[in-house]
């Protein structure tokens, strides 16, 4: 069973569209599953002491790679530190979900992404200067304008890492 099929079956209550007030991710043309970060946080942790979480977790299989995108959708001000906290929460949840579907922590590739309608120059510079530290590695946080075509992004990423 593929990772996407496993997640759709086991986590059907969290499947979602990655869209919020003017910012969105277009998943046409790529096999993926989109999970709602807030719903996962609410059900995994419980209603008490909710942490901030990213808007969507997109899990995709591309060629032979499992790619997990942690997406924060923004239409106004982008605060880099808030984005980092939200994405770290979702990274923990994605690790648990993928382990449940028999994917070990080193068997997938994370991409941290802010999809925005408009971003000021100083916000973009601040975001570029930050790095996500997860699983002992440091990852950049990408920013892209809305609407984002997921297939194009994954194709470019795959060319970059090969």
Buried (B, 14 or more C-beta within 10 A) or exposed (E): EEBBEBBBEEBEEBEBEBBBEBBBBBBEEBEBBBBBBBBBBBEBBEEEEEEBBBBBBBBBBBEEBBBBBBBBBBBEEBEBEEBBEBBBBBBBBBBEBBEEBEBEEEEBBBBBBBBBBBBEEEBBEBBEEBEBEBEEEEBBBBBBEBBBBBBEBBBEBBEEEE
